[in-house]
Amino acid sequence: MFEYNKDLELYTVDLGNAIITCDEVVDGFEELAKTVAENYTKKLDDVAQFLTDEGISDYFGELTPDQIKSGLGIPLIDIGTQTVTYTDHSLDSMHIIEFEYDDSEFGDFSMLSIDG
């Protein structure tokens, strides 16, 4: 299921709605990847709200939750570090958006970082 990506230097699997990554594949990660991808989609409204609450508009101007969700694109979700990264979003071409999540249920988010 996971394949090594030389460009990212990570193992990756593209599940359609998310690209799941890890630096090493351990027992249970294939099932965890599926769970995380499913829960990411279920919690996308919460992700948009978190980004709004944390000040994403300071970087990209005033955005509605729907504009945020449609602009984020496909995330890279690292199940080893529990981070979500958007490198190919359409909000602009300069910034990388990243935050941490607490568990496979996507119950809580923290540490928003916008670099670029």
Contacts in CASP RR format, 6 or more apart in sequence:
PFRMAT RR
TARGET T0000
AUTHOR 0000-0000-0000
METHOD contacts of the structure
MODEL  1
MFEYNKDLELYTVDLGNAIITCDEVVDGFEELAKTVAENYTKKLDDVAQF
LTDEGISDYFGELTPDQIKSGLGIPLIDIGTQTVTYTDHSLDSMHIIEFE
YDDSEFGDFSMLSIDG
1 13 0 8 1.000
1 30 0 8 1.000
1 33 0 8 1.000
2 11 0 8 1.000
2 12 0 8 1.000
2 13 0 8 1.000
2 20 0 8 1.000
2 22 0 8 1.000
2 25 0 8 1.000
2 29 0 8 1.000
2 30 0 8 1.000
2 33 0 8 1.000
3 11 0 8 1.000
3 12 0 8 1.000
3 13 0 8 1.000
4 10 0 8 1.000
4 11 0 8 1.000
4 12 0 8 1.000
5 11 0 8 1.000
5 12 0 8 1.000
5 21 0 8 1.000
8 21 0 8 1.000
8 76 0 8 1.000
9 23 0 8 1.000
10 21 0 8 1.000
10 22 0 8 1.000
10 23 0 8 1.000
10 78 0 8 1.000
11 21 0 8 1.000
11 22 0 8 1.000
11 23 0 8 1.000
11 24 0 8 1.000
11 25 0 8 1.000
12 19 0 8 1.000
12 20 0 8 1.000
12 21 0 8 1.000
12 76 0 8 1.000
13 19 0 8 1.000
13 20 0 8 1.000
13 30 0 8 1.000
13 33 0 8 1.000
15 33 0 8 1.000
15 34 0 8 1.000
15 37 0 8 1.000
16 37 0 8 1.000
16 74 0 8 1.000
17 37 0 8 1.000
17 40 0 8 1.000
17 41 0 8 1.000
17 74 0 8 1.000
18 36 0 8 1.000
18 37 0 8 1.000
18 40 0 8 1.000
18 41 0 8 1.000
18 74 0 8 1.000
18 75 0 8 1.000
18 76 0 8 1.000
18 77 0 8 1.000
19 74 0 8 1.000
19 75 0 8 1.000
19 76 0 8 1.000
19 77 0 8 1.000
20 33 0 8 1.000
20 36 0 8 1.000
20 37 0 8 1.000
20 77 0 8 1.000
20 78 0 8 1.000
20 79 0 8 1.000
21 76 0 8 1.000
21 77 0 8 1.000
21 78 0 8 1.000
21 79 0 8 1.000
22 29 0 8 1.000
22 78 0 8 1.000
22 79 0 8 1.000
22 80 0 8 1.000
23 78 0 8 1.000
23 80 0 8 1.000
29 79 0 8 1.000
32 79 0 8 1.000
32 104 0 8 1.000
33 79 0 8 1.000
35 104 0 8 1.000
36 77 0 8 1.000
36 79 0 8 1.000
36 104 0 8 1.000
36 106 0 8 1.000
37 77 0 8 1.000
39 104 0 8 1.000
39 105 0 8 1.000
39 106 0 8 1.000
40 47 0 8 1.000
40 75 0 8 1.000
40 77 0 8 1.000
40 84 0 8 1.000
40 106 0 8 1.000
42 106 0 8 1.000
43 106 0 8 1.000
43 107 0 8 1.000
44 69 0 8 1.000
45 65 0 8 1.000
45 69 0 8 1.000
46 106 0 8 1.000
46 107 0 8 1.000
46 109 0 8 1.000
47 69 0 8 1.000
47 72 0 8 1.000
47 84 0 8 1.000
47 106 0 8 1.000
47 109 0 8 1.000
48 65 0 8 1.000
48 66 0 8 1.000
48 68 0 8 1.000
48 69 0 8 1.000
49 65 0 8 1.000
50 99 0 8 1.000
50 109 0 8 1.000
50 112 0 8 1.000
51 68 0 8 1.000
51 97 0 8 1.000
51 99 0 8 1.000
51 112 0 8 1.000
52 63 0 8 1.000
52 65 0 8 1.000
52 68 0 8 1.000
54 99 0 8 1.000
54 112 0 8 1.000
55 112 0 8 1.000
56 63 0 8 1.000
56 68 0 8 1.000
56 97 0 8 1.000
56 112 0 8 1.000
56 114 0 8 1.000
57 63 0 8 1.000
59 91 0 8 1.000
59 92 0 8 1.000
59 95 0 8 1.000
59 114 0 8 1.000
60 91 0 8 1.000
60 92 0 8 1.000
60 95 0 8 1.000
63 91 0 8 1.000
68 91 0 8 1.000
70 90 0 8 1.000
71 89 0 8 1.000
71 90 0 8 1.000
71 91 0 8 1.000
72 86 0 8 1.000
72 89 0 8 1.000
72 91 0 8 1.000
72 97 0 8 1.000
73 86 0 8 1.000
73 88 0 8 1.000
73 89 0 8 1.000
73 90 0 8 1.000
74 88 0 8 1.000
75 84 0 8 1.000
75 85 0 8 1.000
75 86 0 8 1.000
76 84 0 8 1.000
76 85 0 8 1.000
76 86 0 8 1.000
76 87 0 8 1.000
77 83 0 8 1.000
77 84 0 8 1.000
77 85 0 8 1.000
78 84 0 8 1.000
78 85 0 8 1.000
79 104 0 8 1.000
81 100 0 8 1.000
82 100 0 8 1.000
82 101 0 8 1.000
82 102 0 8 1.000
82 103 0 8 1.000
83 98 0 8 1.000
83 99 0 8 1.000
83 100 0 8 1.000
83 101 0 8 1.000
84 98 0 8 1.000
84 99 0 8 1.000
84 100 0 8 1.000
84 101 0 8 1.000
85 96 0 8 1.000
85 97 0 8 1.000
85 98 0 8 1.000
86 96 0 8 1.000
86 97 0 8 1.000
86 98 0 8 1.000
87 96 0 8 1.000
89 97 0 8 1.000
91 97 0 8 1.000
94 116 0 8 1.000
95 114 0 8 1.000
95 115 0 8 1.000
95 116 0 8 1.000
96 113 0 8 1.000
96 114 0 8 1.000
96 115 0 8 1.000
96 116 0 8 1.000
97 112 0 8 1.000
97 113 0 8 1.000
97 114 0 8 1.000
98 112 0 8 1.000
98 113 0 8 1.000
98 114 0 8 1.000
98 115 0 8 1.000
99 109 0 8 1.000
99 110 0 8 1.000
99 111 0 8 1.000
99 112 0 8 1.000
99 113 0 8 1.000
100 109 0 8 1.000
100 110 0 8 1.000
100 111 0 8 1.000
101 107 0 8 1.000
101 108 0 8 1.000
101 109 0 8 1.000
102 108 0 8 1.000
102 109 0 8 1.000
102 110 0 8 1.000
END
